[in-house]
Amino acid sequence: MLSLRPNCECCDADLPPGSDAARICSFECTFCADCAETRFGGACPNCGGELVRRPVRPAALLGRFPPQSDRVSKAHAACAG
């Protein structure tokens, strides 16, 4: 099951479970659509995999299968400044 990380690991923008701006790779690295496209050209800076739209978990299942609460941030060169 996807962990549904709560933020972009580059700019720290909030990405709630229903966000259509969340992008992930096959390792669940999570970025906002803006960083995914403008900073990384659609490729994950961690693994090089394709960044695609994260599926939305149905709201009725969030209580039983909650999103991750720990925020992830990484020091990518493209995120500096």
C-alpha positions, 0 to 999 in steps of 0.5 A: 500500500502506498505510504501517501507522504504528506509533503514534497521532499524538495520544497516541503509543499503540503500534499494531502491525500486527495491532492492531484499535484502529488507526483511519485516514482516507483519507490514512493519518493514524493514531489509536488507537480511543480518541482517534478516538472520544473526542477527535475524534468519528470524524473526522480532525482533519487532513482531516475525513475518516472514521476507520475501522478499519485493515486488518490486514496478514497476518503472513506478508507483514510480512517482505516488506512491513514496517510503517513504523517512523517515529513520527508525532505532531502537536500537535492541540488535543484532544491537549494535556494 
